[in-house]
Amino acid sequence: MITLEQIRERLAEAIRNSGMTQTELARRLGIRQPTIGQYLSGRSMPALDTFANLCKVLDVDANDILCLDEHTDSTR
């Protein structure tokens, strides 16, 4: 089962790997930096359109962040 904690961890890893600061990422997404902090702390999750933009800016596949590949593999 996919947990919000796993999604949060994957998102944090993608941000680290991008080399961008939270401030730079927020600027590129057109949102405030504290919002990125809320995503990473688990207090909030991005709206679907924001999540899609986040994946695009970070150059990551949404399936990787959402752990969908792992979930699919474990149900086969």
PDB file of N, CA, C, O and CB in Angstrom:
ATOM      1  N   MET A   1       0.838  -1.179   0.000  1.00  0.00           N
ATOM      2  CA  MET A   1       0.000   0.000   0.000  1.00  0.00           C
ATOM      3  C   MET A   1       0.888   1.249   0.000  1.00  0.00           C
ATOM      4  O   MET A   1       1.874   1.315   0.734  1.00  0.00           O
ATOM      5  CB  MET A   1      -0.956  -0.005   1.220  1.00  0.00           C
ATOM      6  N   ILE A   2       0.543   2.204  -0.799  1.00  0.00           N
ATOM      7  CA  ILE A   2       1.291   3.443  -0.918  1.00  0.00           C
ATOM      8  C   ILE A   2       0.857   4.380   0.207  1.00  0.00           C
ATOM      9  O   ILE A   2      -0.336   4.559   0.454  1.00  0.00           O
ATOM     10  CB  ILE A   2       1.073   4.100  -2.314  1.00  0.00           C
ATOM     11  N   THR A   3       1.833   4.971   0.881  1.00  0.00           N
ATOM     12  CA  THR A   3       1.512   5.890   1.968  1.00  0.00           C
ATOM     13  C   THR A   3       1.896   7.316   1.586  1.00  0.00           C
ATOM     14  O   THR A   3       2.726   7.537   0.705  1.00  0.00           O
ATOM     15  CB  THR A   3       2.229   5.468   3.265  1.00  0.00           C
ATOM     16  N   LEU A   4       1.284   8.264   2.256  1.00  0.00           N
ATOM     17  CA  LEU A   4       1.643   9.660   2.043  1.00  0.00           C
ATOM     18  C   LEU A   4       3.100   9.906   2.416  1.00  0.00           C
ATOM     19  O   LEU A   4       3.768  10.739   1.805  1.00  0.00           O
ATOM     20  CB  LEU A   4       0.724  10.579   2.855  1.00  0.00           C
ATOM     21  N   GLU A   5       3.587   9.190   3.408  1.00  0.00           N
ATOM     22  CA  GLU A   5       4.991   9.323   3.817  1.00  0.00           C
ATOM     23  C   GLU A   5       5.920   8.915   2.675  1.00  0.00           C
ATOM     24  O   GLU A   5       6.931   9.577   2.444  1.00  0.00           O
ATOM     25  CB  GLU A   5       5.277   8.464   5.072  1.00  0.00           C
ATOM     26  N   GLN A   6       5.601   7.850   1.967  1.00  0.00           N
ATOM     27  CA  GLN A   6       6.423   7.426   0.834  1.00  0.00           C
ATOM     28  C   GLN A   6       6.414   8.491  -0.262  1.00  0.00           C
ATOM     29  O   GLN A   6       7.452   8.792  -0.851  1.00  0.00           O
ATOM     30  CB  GLN A   6       5.919   6.078   0.274  1.00  0.00           C
ATOM     31  N   ILE A   7       5.255   9.053  -0.527  1.00  0.00           N
ATOM     32  CA  ILE A   7       5.144  10.105  -1.540  1.00  0.00           C
ATOM     33  C   ILE A   7       5.960  11.321  -1.110  1.00  0.00           C
ATOM     34  O   ILE A   7       6.687  11.901  -1.917  1.00  0.00           O
ATOM     35  CB  ILE A   7       3.659  10.499  -1.768  1.00  0.00           C
ATOM     36  N   ARG A   8       5.841  11.699   0.143  1.00  0.00           N
ATOM     37  CA  ARG A   8       6.585  12.841   0.666  1.00  0.00           C
ATOM     38  C   ARG A   8       8.090  12.607   0.547  1.00  0.00           C
ATOM     39  O   ARG A   8       8.830  13.504   0.144  1.00  0.00           O
ATOM     40  CB  ARG A   8       6.202  13.106   2.129  1.00  0.00           C
ATOM     41  N   GLU A   9       8.539  11.410   0.896  1.00  0.00           N
ATOM     42  CA  GLU A   9       9.960  11.079   0.812  1.00  0.00           C
ATOM     43  C   GLU A   9      10.460  11.135  -0.622  1.00  0.00           C
ATOM     44  O   GLU A   9      11.542  11.659  -0.886  1.00  0.00           O
ATOM     45  CB  GLU A   9      10.217   9.698   1.397  1.00  0.00           C
ATOM     46  N   ARG A  10       9.674  10.598  -1.546  1.00  0.00           N
ATOM     47  CA  ARG A  10      10.066  10.618  -2.962  1.00  0.00           C
ATOM     48  C   ARG A  10      10.120  12.045  -3.493  1.00  0.00           C
ATOM     49  O   ARG A  10      11.012  12.392  -4.268  1.00  0.00           O
ATOM     50  CB  ARG A  10       9.087   9.782  -3.804  1.00  0.00           C
ATOM     51  N   LEU A  11       9.175  12.859  -3.079  1.00  0.00           N
ATOM     52  CA  LEU A  11       9.157  14.253  -3.507  1.00  0.00           C
ATOM     53  C   LEU A  11      10.387  14.983  -2.973  1.00  0.00           C
ATOM     54  O   LEU A  11      11.034  15.731  -3.707  1.00  0.00           O
ATOM     55  CB  LEU A  11       7.865  14.951  -3.031  1.00  0.00           C
ATOM     56  N   ALA A  12      10.708  14.771  -1.712  1.00  0.00           N
ATOM     57  CA  ALA A  12      11.883  15.403  -1.108  1.00  0.00           C
ATOM     58  C   ALA A  12      13.154  14.965  -1.833  1.00  0.00           C
ATOM     59  O   ALA A  12      14.045  15.779  -2.078  1.00  0.00           O
ATOM     60  CB  ALA A  12      11.976  15.056   0.395  1.00  0.00           C
ATOM     61  N   GLU A  13      13.235  13.697  -2.170  1.00  0.00           N
ATOM     62  CA  GLU A  13      14.403  13.179  -2.887  1.00  0.00           C
ATOM     63  C   GLU A  13      14.513  13.815  -4.273  1.00  0.00           C
ATOM     64  O   GLU A  13      15.609  14.177  -4.702  1.00  0.00           O
ATOM     65  CB  GLU A  13      14.323  11.643  -3.010  1.00  0.00           C
ATOM     66  N   ALA A  14      13.402  13.951  -4.965  1.00  0.00           N
ATOM     67  CA  ALA A  14      13.410  14.567  -6.297  1.00  0.00           C
ATOM     68  C   ALA A  14      13.860  16.027  -6.225  1.00  0.00           C
ATOM     69  O   ALA A  14      14.588  16.505  -7.095  1.00  0.00           O
ATOM     70  CB  ALA A  14      12.013  14.476  -6.938  1.00  0.00           C
ATOM     71  N   ILE A  15      13.423  16.724  -5.188  1.00  0.00           N
ATOM     72  CA  ILE A  15      13.839  18.125  -5.017  1.00  0.00           C
ATOM     73  C   ILE A  15      15.337  18.190  -4.740  1.00  0.00           C
ATOM     74  O   ILE A  15      16.040  19.012  -5.327  1.00  0.00           O
ATOM     75  CB  ILE A  15      13.045  18.805  -3.863  1.00  0.00           C
ATOM     76  N   ARG A  16      15.825  17.335  -3.855  1.00  0.00           N
ATOM     77  CA  ARG A  16      17.272  17.302  -3.566  1.00  0.00           C
ATOM     78  C   ARG A  16      18.071  17.008  -4.835  1.00  0.00           C
ATOM     79  O   ARG A  16      19.069  17.670  -5.117  1.00  0.00           O
ATOM     80  CB  ARG A  16      17.587  16.239  -2.484  1.00  0.00           C
ATOM     81  N   ASN A  17      17.625  16.018  -5.587  1.00  0.00           N
ATOM     82  CA  ASN A  17      18.341  15.616  -6.795  1.00  0.00           C
ATOM     83  C   ASN A  17      18.321  16.693  -7.872  1.00  0.00           C
ATOM     84  O   ASN A  17      19.202  16.722  -8.731  1.00  0.00           O
ATOM     85  CB  ASN A  17      17.748  14.341  -7.343  1.00  0.00           C
ATOM     86  N   SER A  18      17.342  17.564  -7.838  1.00  0.00           N
ATOM     87  CA  SER A  18      17.237  18.620  -8.846  1.00  0.00           C
ATOM     88  C   SER A  18      18.300  19.691  -8.646  1.00  0.00           C
ATOM     89  O   SER A  18      18.652  20.404  -9.586  1.00  0.00           O
ATOM     90  CB  SER A  18      15.851  19.254  -8.807  1.00  0.00           C
ATOM     91  N   GLY A  19      18.814  19.805  -7.420  1.00  0.00           N
ATOM     92  CA  GLY A  19      19.780  20.851  -7.118  1.00  0.00           C
ATOM     93  C   GLY A  19      19.140  22.211  -6.895  1.00  0.00           C
ATOM     94  O   GLY A  19      19.842  23.188  -6.636  1.00  0.00           O
ATOM     95  N   MET A  20      17.813  22.288  -6.993  1.00  0.00           N
ATOM     96  CA  MET A  20      17.106  23.550  -6.777  1.00  0.00           C
ATOM     97  C   MET A  20      16.820  23.746  -5.303  1.00  0.00           C
ATOM     98  O   MET A  20      16.636  22.790  -4.551  1.00  0.00           O
ATOM     99  CB  MET A  20      15.799  23.590  -7.580  1.00  0.00           C
ATOM    100  N   THR A  21      16.788  25.010  -4.910  1.00  0.00           N
ATOM    101  CA  THR A  21      16.332  25.333  -3.569  1.00  0.00           C
ATOM    102  C   THR A  21      14.802  25.326  -3.574  1.00  0.00           C
ATOM    103  O   THR A  21      14.173  25.382  -4.631  1.00  0.00           O
ATOM    104  CB  THR A  21      16.895  26.717  -3.095  1.00  0.00           C
ATOM    105  N   GLN A  22      14.224  25.257  -2.394  1.00  0.00           N
ATOM    106  CA  GLN A  22      12.768  25.345  -2.300  1.00  0.00           C
ATOM    107  C   GLN A  22      12.276  26.678  -2.859  1.00  0.00           C
ATOM    108  O   GLN A  22      11.209  26.752  -3.469  1.00  0.00           O
ATOM    109  CB  GLN A  22      12.310  25.177  -0.838  1.00  0.00           C
ATOM    110  N   THR A  23      13.062  27.723  -2.644  1.00  0.00           N
ATOM    111  CA  THR A  23      12.690  29.052  -3.139  1.00  0.00           C
ATOM    112  C   THR A  23      12.669  29.076  -4.662  1.00  0.00           C
ATOM    113  O   THR A  23      11.736  29.612  -5.260  1.00  0.00           O
ATOM    114  CB  THR A  23      13.663  30.118  -2.608  1.00  0.00           C
ATOM    115  N   GLU A  24      13.682  28.505  -5.290  1.00  0.00           N
ATOM    116  CA  GLU A  24      13.747  28.459  -6.756  1.00  0.00           C
ATOM    117  C   GLU A  24      12.603  27.609  -7.314  1.00  0.00           C
ATOM    118  O   GLU A  24      11.956  27.988  -8.290  1.00  0.00           O
ATOM    119  CB  GLU A  24      15.114  27.895  -7.225  1.00  0.00           C
ATOM    120  N   LEU A  25      12.366  26.473  -6.692  1.00  0.00           N
ATOM    121  CA  LEU A  25      11.289  25.603  -7.144  1.00  0.00           C
ATOM    122  C   LEU A  25       9.946  26.316  -7.041  1.00  0.00           C
ATOM    123  O   LEU A  25       9.140  26.273  -7.970  1.00  0.00           O
ATOM    124  CB  LEU A  25      11.267  24.304  -6.329  1.00  0.00           C
ATOM    125  N   ALA A  26       9.712  26.962  -5.924  1.00  0.00           N
ATOM    126  CA  ALA A  26       8.454  27.695  -5.734  1.00  0.00           C
ATOM    127  C   ALA A  26       8.303  28.785  -6.791  1.00  0.00           C
ATOM    128  O   ALA A  26       7.216  28.973  -7.336  1.00  0.00           O
ATOM    129  CB  ALA A  26       8.394  28.313  -4.322  1.00  0.00           C
ATOM    130  N   ARG A  27       9.372  29.493  -7.078  1.00  0.00           N
ATOM    131  CA  ARG A  27       9.320  30.550  -8.091  1.00  0.00           C
ATOM    132  C   ARG A  27       8.943  29.967  -9.445  1.00  0.00           C
ATOM    133  O   ARG A  27       8.103  30.525 -10.150  1.00  0.00           O
ATOM    134  CB  ARG A  27      10.673  31.285  -8.184  1.00  0.00           C
ATOM    135  N   ARG A  28       9.558  28.850  -9.809  1.00  0.00           N
ATOM    136  CA  ARG A  28       9.265  28.225 -11.106  1.00  0.00           C
ATOM    137  C   ARG A  28       7.829  27.721 -11.187  1.00  0.00           C
ATOM    138  O   ARG A  28       7.233  27.689 -12.263  1.00  0.00           O
ATOM    139  CB  ARG A  28      10.228  27.071 -11.362  1.00  0.00           C
ATOM    140  N   LEU A  29       7.281  27.330 -10.046  1.00  0.00           N
ATOM    141  CA  LEU A  29       5.911  26.814 -10.010  1.00  0.00           C
ATOM    142  C   LEU A  29       4.872  27.916  -9.833  1.00  0.00           C
ATOM    143  O   LEU A  29       3.677  27.692 -10.021  1.00  0.00           O
ATOM    144  CB  LEU A  29       5.770  25.806  -8.892  1.00  0.00           C
ATOM    145  N   GLY A  30       5.339  29.102  -9.471  1.00  0.00           N
ATOM    146  CA  GLY A  30       4.413  30.196  -9.234  1.00  0.00           C
ATOM    147  C   GLY A  30       3.657  30.070  -7.927  1.00  0.00           C
ATOM    148  O   GLY A  30       2.517  30.516  -7.802  1.00  0.00           O
ATOM    149  N   ILE A  31       4.319  29.448  -6.944  1.00  0.00           N
ATOM    150  CA  ILE A  31       3.721  29.308  -5.622  1.00  0.00           C
ATOM    151  C   ILE A  31       4.706  29.856  -4.591  1.00  0.00           C
ATOM    152  O   ILE A  31       5.842  30.188  -4.930  1.00  0.00           O
ATOM    153  CB  ILE A  31       3.354  27.813  -5.318  1.00  0.00           C
ATOM    154  N   ARG A  32       4.271  29.949  -3.338  1.00  0.00           N
ATOM    155  CA  ARG A  32       5.129  30.474  -2.281  1.00  0.00           C
ATOM    156  C   ARG A  32       6.022  29.367  -1.723  1.00  0.00           C
ATOM    157  O   ARG A  32       5.637  28.198  -1.705  1.00  0.00           O
ATOM    158  CB  ARG A  32       4.280  31.100  -1.155  1.00  0.00           C
ATOM    159  N   GLN A  33       7.209  29.743  -1.272  1.00  0.00           N
ATOM    160  CA  GLN A  33       8.150  28.773  -0.713  1.00  0.00           C
ATOM    161  C   GLN A  33       7.573  28.022   0.484  1.00  0.00           C
ATOM    162  O   GLN A  33       7.794  26.817   0.594  1.00  0.00           O
ATOM    163  CB  GLN A  33       9.429  29.472  -0.305  1.00  0.00           C
ATOM    164  N   PRO A  34       6.842  28.681   1.385  1.00  0.00           N
ATOM    165  CA  PRO A  34       6.274  27.912   2.507  1.00  0.00           C
ATOM    166  C   PRO A  34       5.355  26.769   2.050  1.00  0.00           C
ATOM    167  O   PRO A  34       5.198  25.773   2.756  1.00  0.00           O
ATOM    168  CB  PRO A  34       5.496  28.845   3.424  1.00  0.00           C
ATOM    169  N   THR A  35       4.762  26.917   0.887  1.00  0.00           N
ATOM    170  CA  THR A  35       3.907  25.849   0.358  1.00  0.00           C
ATOM    171  C   THR A  35       4.737  24.608   0.063  1.00  0.00           C
ATOM    172  O   THR A  35       4.306  23.489   0.339  1.00  0.00           O
ATOM    173  CB  THR A  35       3.170  26.315  -0.919  1.00  0.00           C
ATOM    174  N   ILE A  36       5.927  24.803  -0.498  1.00  0.00           N
ATOM    175  CA  ILE A  36       6.825  23.669  -0.736  1.00  0.00           C
ATOM    176  C   ILE A  36       7.163  23.009   0.598  1.00  0.00           C
ATOM    177  O   ILE A  36       7.167  21.782   0.699  1.00  0.00           O
ATOM    178  CB  ILE A  36       8.126  24.126  -1.471  1.00  0.00           C
ATOM    179  N   GLY A  37       7.443  23.801   1.603  1.00  0.00           N
ATOM    180  CA  GLY A  37       7.722  23.275   2.935  1.00  0.00           C
ATOM    181  C   GLY A  37       6.566  22.459   3.493  1.00  0.00           C
ATOM    182  O   GLY A  37       6.778  21.446   4.159  1.00  0.00           O
ATOM    183  N   GLN A  38       5.348  22.901   3.220  1.00  0.00           N
ATOM    184  CA  GLN A  38       4.166  22.156   3.673  1.00  0.00           C
ATOM    185  C   GLN A  38       4.063  20.812   2.961  1.00  0.00           C
ATOM    186  O   GLN A  38       3.691  19.811   3.573  1.00  0.00           O
ATOM    187  CB  GLN A  38       2.887  22.977   3.433  1.00  0.00           C
ATOM    188  N   TYR A  39       4.389  20.785   1.677  1.00  0.00           N
ATOM    189  CA  TYR A  39       4.386  19.515   0.946  1.00  0.00           C
ATOM    190  C   TYR A  39       5.402  18.552   1.559  1.00  0.00           C
ATOM    191  O   TYR A  39       5.118  17.369   1.747  1.00  0.00           O
ATOM    192  CB  TYR A  39       4.700  19.746  -0.555  1.00  0.00           C
ATOM    193  N   LEU A  40       6.577  19.072   1.865  1.00  0.00           N
ATOM    194  CA  LEU A  40       7.653  18.220   2.380  1.00  0.00           C
ATOM    195  C   LEU A  40       7.423  17.770   3.813  1.00  0.00           C
ATOM    196  O   LEU A  40       7.917  16.720   4.223  1.00  0.00           O
ATOM    197  CB  LEU A  40       8.964  18.947   2.295  1.00  0.00           C
ATOM    198  N   SER A  41       6.679  18.554   4.571  1.00  0.00           N
ATOM    199  CA  SER A  41       6.399  18.171   5.958  1.00  0.00           C
ATOM    200  C   SER A  41       5.166  17.277   6.071  1.00  0.00           C
ATOM    201  O   SER A  41       4.908  16.698   7.126  1.00  0.00           O
ATOM    202  CB  SER A  41       6.211  19.414   6.814  1.00  0.00           C
ATOM    203  N   GLY A  42       4.413  17.169   4.988  1.00  0.00           N
ATOM    204  CA  GLY A  42       3.210  16.356   5.003  1.00  0.00           C
ATOM    205  C   GLY A  42       1.980  17.093   5.489  1.00  0.00           C
ATOM    206  O   GLY A  42       0.917  16.488   5.626  1.00  0.00           O
ATOM    207  N   ARG A  43       2.097  18.392   5.755  1.00  0.00           N
ATOM    208  CA  ARG A  43       0.940  19.165   6.205  1.00  0.00           C
ATOM    209  C   ARG A  43      -0.024  19.447   5.068  1.00  0.00           C
ATOM    210  O   ARG A  43      -1.195  19.753   5.295  1.00  0.00           O
ATOM    211  CB  ARG A  43       1.390  20.472   6.831  1.00  0.00           C
ATOM    212  N   SER A  44       0.475  19.343   3.842  1.00  0.00           N
ATOM    213  CA  SER A  44      -0.342  19.658   2.674  1.00  0.00           C
ATOM    214  C   SER A  44       0.166  18.830   1.506  1.00  0.00           C
ATOM    215  O   SER A  44       1.330  18.429   1.483  1.00  0.00           O
ATOM    216  CB  SER A  44      -0.304  21.186   2.341  1.00  0.00           C
ATOM    217  N   MET A  45      -0.699  18.576   0.543  1.00  0.00           N
ATOM    218  CA  MET A  45      -0.315  17.900  -0.694  1.00  0.00           C
ATOM    219  C   MET A  45      -0.689  18.808  -1.854  1.00  0.00           C
ATOM    220  O   MET A  45      -1.695  19.514  -1.789  1.00  0.00           O
ATOM    221  CB  MET A  45      -1.006  16.495  -0.825  1.00  0.00           C
ATOM    222  N   PRO A  46       0.111  18.796  -2.914  1.00  0.00           N
ATOM    223  CA  PRO A  46      -0.187  19.677  -4.045  1.00  0.00           C
ATOM    224  C   PRO A  46      -1.456  19.253  -4.771  1.00  0.00           C
ATOM    225  O   PRO A  46      -1.801  18.073  -4.832  1.00  0.00           O
ATOM    226  CB  PRO A  46       0.982  19.695  -5.021  1.00  0.00           C
ATOM    227  N   ALA A  47      -2.138  20.255  -5.319  1.00  0.00           N
ATOM    228  CA  ALA A  47      -3.272  19.970  -6.201  1.00  0.00           C
ATOM    229  C   ALA A  47      -2.733  19.222  -7.416  1.00  0.00           C
ATOM    230  O   ALA A  47      -1.536  19.278  -7.697  1.00  0.00           O
ATOM    231  CB  ALA A  47      -4.025  21.292  -6.629  1.00  0.00           C
ATOM    232  N   LEU A  48      -3.591  18.537  -8.123  1.00  0.00           N
ATOM    233  CA  LEU A  48      -3.178  17.720  -9.249  1.00  0.00           C
ATOM    234  C   LEU A  48      -2.418  18.529 -10.298  1.00  0.00           C
ATOM    235  O   LEU A  48      -1.388  18.072 -10.794  1.00  0.00           O
ATOM    236  CB  LEU A  48      -4.385  17.064  -9.879  1.00  0.00           C
ATOM    237  N   ASP A  49      -2.903  19.716 -10.644  1.00  0.00           N
ATOM    238  CA  ASP A  49      -2.208  20.524 -11.650  1.00  0.00           C
ATOM    239  C   ASP A  49      -0.846  20.989 -11.141  1.00  0.00           C
ATOM    240  O   ASP A  49       0.115  21.049 -11.907  1.00  0.00           O
ATOM    241  CB  ASP A  49      -3.061  21.736 -12.045  1.00  0.00           C
ATOM    242  N   THR A  50      -0.761  21.316  -9.862  1.00  0.00           N
ATOM    243  CA  THR A  50       0.521  21.713  -9.272  1.00  0.00           C
ATOM    244  C   THR A  50       1.470  20.518  -9.247  1.00  0.00           C
ATOM    245  O   THR A  50       2.663  20.662  -9.514  1.00  0.00           O
ATOM    246  CB  THR A  50       0.320  22.277  -7.840  1.00  0.00           C
ATOM    247  N   PHE A  51       0.942  19.350  -8.928  1.00  0.00           N
ATOM    248  CA  PHE A  51       1.764  18.136  -8.910  1.00  0.00           C
ATOM    249  C   PHE A  51       2.330  17.847 -10.300  1.00  0.00           C
ATOM    250  O   PHE A  51       3.504  17.501 -10.438  1.00  0.00           O
ATOM    251  CB  PHE A  51       0.939  16.930  -8.410  1.00  0.00           C
ATOM    252  N   ALA A  52       1.491  17.991 -11.327  1.00  0.00           N
ATOM    253  CA  ALA A  52       1.955  17.770 -12.701  1.00  0.00           C
ATOM    254  C   ALA A  52       3.065  18.751 -13.060  1.00  0.00           C
ATOM    255  O   ALA A  52       4.070  18.360 -13.655  1.00  0.00           O
ATOM    256  CB  ALA A  52       0.787  17.906 -13.696  1.00  0.00           C
ATOM    257  N   ASN A  53       2.892  20.025 -12.701  1.00  0.00           N
ATOM    258  CA  ASN A  53       3.926  21.026 -12.965  1.00  0.00           C
ATOM    259  C   ASN A  53       5.192  20.741 -12.161  1.00  0.00           C
ATOM    260  O   ASN A  53       6.306  20.926 -12.651  1.00  0.00           O
ATOM    261  CB  ASN A  53       3.403  22.429 -12.640  1.00  0.00           C
ATOM    262  N   LEU A  54       5.010  20.297 -10.943  1.00  0.00           N
ATOM    263  CA  LEU A  54       6.134  19.955 -10.082  1.00  0.00           C
ATOM    264  C   LEU A  54       6.980  18.860 -10.721  1.00  0.00           C
ATOM    265  O   LEU A  54       8.206  18.962 -10.766  1.00  0.00           O
ATOM    266  CB  LEU A  54       5.639  19.510  -8.698  1.00  0.00           C
ATOM    267  N   CYS A  55       6.337  17.835 -11.206  1.00  0.00           N
ATOM    268  CA  CYS A  55       7.053  16.741 -11.870  1.00  0.00           C
ATOM    269  C   CYS A  55       7.778  17.242 -13.111  1.00  0.00           C
ATOM    270  O   CYS A  55       8.910  16.841 -13.380  1.00  0.00           O
ATOM    271  CB  CYS A  55       6.083  15.610 -12.247  1.00  0.00           C
ATOM    272  N   LYS A  56       7.130  18.108 -13.858  1.00  0.00           N
ATOM    273  CA  LYS A  56       7.742  18.647 -15.069  1.00  0.00           C
ATOM    274  C   LYS A  56       8.974  19.477 -14.731  1.00  0.00           C
ATOM    275  O   LYS A  56      10.029  19.299 -15.340  1.00  0.00           O
ATOM    276  CB  LYS A  56       6.731  19.494 -15.849  1.00  0.00           C
ATOM    277  N   VAL A  57       8.848  20.378 -13.770  1.00  0.00           N
ATOM    278  CA  VAL A  57       9.970  21.240 -13.380  1.00  0.00           C
ATOM    279  C   VAL A  57      11.122  20.406 -12.814  1.00  0.00           C
ATOM    280  O   VAL A  57      12.290  20.699 -13.072  1.00  0.00           O
ATOM    281  CB  VAL A  57       9.510  22.289 -12.340  1.00  0.00           C
ATOM    282  N   LEU A  58      10.793  19.371 -12.046  1.00  0.00           N
ATOM    283  CA  LEU A  58      11.827  18.516 -11.450  1.00  0.00           C
ATOM    284  C   LEU A  58      12.349  17.463 -12.428  1.00  0.00           C
ATOM    285  O   LEU A  58      13.322  16.769 -12.136  1.00  0.00           O
ATOM    286  CB  LEU A  58      11.279  17.829 -10.209  1.00  0.00           C
ATOM    287  N   ASP A  59      11.704  17.349 -13.578  1.00  0.00           N
ATOM    288  CA  ASP A  59      12.064  16.365 -14.596  1.00  0.00           C
ATOM    289  C   ASP A  59      12.024  14.943 -14.032  1.00  0.00           C
ATOM    290  O   ASP A  59      12.963  14.162 -14.184  1.00  0.00           O
ATOM    291  CB  ASP A  59      13.458  16.670 -15.159  1.00  0.00           C
ATOM    292  N   VAL A  60      10.897  14.637 -13.372  1.00  0.00           N
ATOM    293  CA  VAL A  60      10.680  13.299 -12.834  1.00  0.00           C
ATOM    294  C   VAL A  60       9.343  12.767 -13.330  1.00  0.00           C
ATOM    295  O   VAL A  60       8.444  13.534 -13.678  1.00  0.00           O
ATOM    296  CB  VAL A  60      10.725  13.309 -11.285  1.00  0.00           C
ATOM    297  N   ASP A  61       9.228  11.467 -13.357  1.00  0.00           N
ATOM    298  CA  ASP A  61       7.995  10.810 -13.756  1.00  0.00           C
ATOM    299  C   ASP A  61       7.058  10.762 -12.548  1.00  0.00           C
ATOM    300  O   ASP A  61       7.471  10.374 -11.455  1.00  0.00           O
ATOM    301  CB  ASP A  61       8.275   9.375 -14.311  1.00  0.00           C
ATOM    302  N   ALA A  62       5.822  11.149 -12.739  1.00  0.00           N
ATOM    303  CA  ALA A  62       4.839  11.135 -11.650  1.00  0.00           C
ATOM    304  C   ALA A  62       4.706   9.741 -11.045  1.00  0.00           C
ATOM    305  O   ALA A  62       4.480   9.612  -9.841  1.00  0.00           O
ATOM    306  CB  ALA A  62       3.474  11.618 -12.157  1.00  0.00           C
ATOM    307  N   ASN A  63       4.842   8.701 -11.857  1.00  0.00           N
ATOM    308  CA  ASN A  63       4.763   7.332 -11.347  1.00  0.00           C
ATOM    309  C   ASN A  63       5.835   7.061 -10.301  1.00  0.00           C
ATOM    310  O   ASN A  63       5.602   6.331  -9.338  1.00  0.00           O
ATOM    311  CB  ASN A  63       4.892   6.334 -12.490  1.00  0.00           C
ATOM    312  N   ASP A  64       7.021   7.657 -10.497  1.00  0.00           N
ATOM    313  CA  ASP A  64       8.096   7.464  -9.522  1.00  0.00           C
ATOM    314  C   ASP A  64       7.759   8.111  -8.187  1.00  0.00           C
ATOM    315  O   ASP A  64       7.995   7.526  -7.130  1.00  0.00           O
ATOM    316  CB  ASP A  64       9.406   8.033 -10.058  1.00  0.00           C
ATOM    317  N   ILE A  65       7.208   9.320  -8.236  1.00  0.00           N
ATOM    318  CA  ILE A  65       6.841  10.021  -7.001  1.00  0.00           C
ATOM    319  C   ILE A  65       5.700   9.294  -6.294  1.00  0.00           C
ATOM    320  O   ILE A  65       5.703   9.163  -5.070  1.00  0.00           O
ATOM    321  CB  ILE A  65       6.437  11.483  -7.304  1.00  0.00           C
ATOM    322  N   LEU A  66       4.734   8.826  -7.062  1.00  0.00           N
ATOM    323  CA  LEU A  66       3.564   8.175  -6.478  1.00  0.00           C
ATOM    324  C   LEU A  66       3.785   6.697  -6.179  1.00  0.00           C
ATOM    325  O   LEU A  66       2.871   6.008  -5.726  1.00  0.00           O
ATOM    326  CB  LEU A  66       2.388   8.326  -7.400  1.00  0.00           C
ATOM    327  N   CYS A  67       4.990   6.213  -6.431  1.00  0.00           N
ATOM    328  CA  CYS A  67       5.343   4.810  -6.156  1.00  0.00           C
ATOM    329  C   CYS A  67       4.456   3.841  -6.927  1.00  0.00           C
ATOM    330  O   CYS A  67       4.234   2.717  -6.475  1.00  0.00           O
ATOM    331  CB  CYS A  67       5.237   4.522  -4.657  1.00  0.00           C
ATOM    332  N   LEU A  68       3.951   4.251  -8.070  1.00  0.00           N
ATOM    333  CA  LEU A  68       3.030   3.395  -8.814  1.00  0.00           C
ATOM    334  C   LEU A  68       3.711   2.173  -9.396  1.00  0.00           C
ATOM    335  O   LEU A  68       3.104   1.104  -9.469  1.00  0.00           O
ATOM    336  CB  LEU A  68       2.378   4.178  -9.917  1.00  0.00           C
ATOM    337  N   ASP A  69       4.958   2.309  -9.811  1.00  0.00           N
ATOM    338  CA  ASP A  69       5.674   1.155 -10.346  1.00  0.00           C
ATOM    339  C   ASP A  69       5.848   0.081  -9.292  1.00  0.00           C
ATOM    340  O   ASP A  69       5.675  -1.105  -9.576  1.00  0.00           O
ATOM    341  CB  ASP A  69       7.032   1.574 -10.888  1.00  0.00           C
ATOM    342  N   GLU A  70       6.189   0.487  -8.071  1.00  0.00           N
ATOM    343  CA  GLU A  70       6.348  -0.474  -6.983  1.00  0.00           C
ATOM    344  C   GLU A  70       5.028  -1.138  -6.637  1.00  0.00           C
ATOM    345  O   GLU A  70       4.971  -2.344  -6.399  1.00  0.00           O
ATOM    346  CB  GLU A  70       6.926   0.208  -5.751  1.00  0.00           C
ATOM    347  N   HIS A  71       3.968  -0.344  -6.609  1.00  0.00           N
ATOM    348  CA  HIS A  71       2.651  -0.879  -6.279  1.00  0.00           C
ATOM    349  C   HIS A  71       2.212  -1.882  -7.327  1.00  0.00           C
ATOM    350  O   HIS A  71       1.675  -2.936  -6.986  1.00  0.00           O
ATOM    351  CB  HIS A  71       1.620   0.250  -6.157  1.00  0.00           C
ATOM    352  N   THR A  72       2.427  -1.579  -8.578  1.00  0.00           N
ATOM    353  CA  THR A  72       2.050  -2.480  -9.672  1.00  0.00           C
ATOM    354  C   THR A  72       2.851  -3.763  -9.590  1.00  0.00           C
ATOM    355  O   THR A  72       2.298  -4.851  -9.750  1.00  0.00           O
ATOM    356  CB  THR A  72       2.263  -1.804 -11.041  1.00  0.00           C
ATOM    357  N   ASP A  73       4.164  -3.650  -9.341  1.00  0.00           N
ATOM    358  CA  ASP A  73       5.009  -4.829  -9.258  1.00  0.00           C
ATOM    359  C   ASP A  73       4.603  -5.746  -8.110  1.00  0.00           C
ATOM    360  O   ASP A  73       4.666  -6.968  -8.246  1.00  0.00           O
ATOM    361  CB  ASP A  73       6.453  -4.417  -9.100  1.00  0.00           C
ATOM    362  N   SER A  74       4.195  -5.183  -7.001  1.00  0.00           N
ATOM    363  CA  SER A  74       3.864  -6.004  -5.835  1.00  0.00           C
ATOM    364  C   SER A  74       2.509  -6.694  -5.967  1.00  0.00           C
ATOM    365  O   SER A  74       2.209  -7.620  -5.213  1.00  0.00           O
ATOM    366  CB  SER A  74       3.877  -5.152  -4.587  1.00  0.00           C
ATOM    367  N   THR A  75       1.691  -6.248  -6.921  1.00  0.00           N
ATOM    368  CA  THR A  75       0.374  -6.862  -7.077  1.00  0.00           C
ATOM    369  C   THR A  75       0.356  -7.893  -8.198  1.00  0.00           C
ATOM    370  O   THR A  75      -0.686  -8.495  -8.458  1.00  0.00           O
ATOM    371  CB  THR A  75      -0.670  -5.796  -7.344  1.00  0.00           C
ATOM    372  N   ARG A  76       1.480  -8.109  -8.864  1.00  0.00           N
ATOM    373  CA  ARG A  76       1.546  -9.081  -9.966  1.00  0.00           C
ATOM    374  C   ARG A  76       1.779 -10.466  -9.457  1.00  0.00           C
ATOM    375  O   ARG A  76       1.861 -11.407 -10.246  1.00  0.00           O
ATOM    376  CB  ARG A  76       2.635  -8.715 -10.944  1.00  0.00           C
TER     377      ARG A  76
END
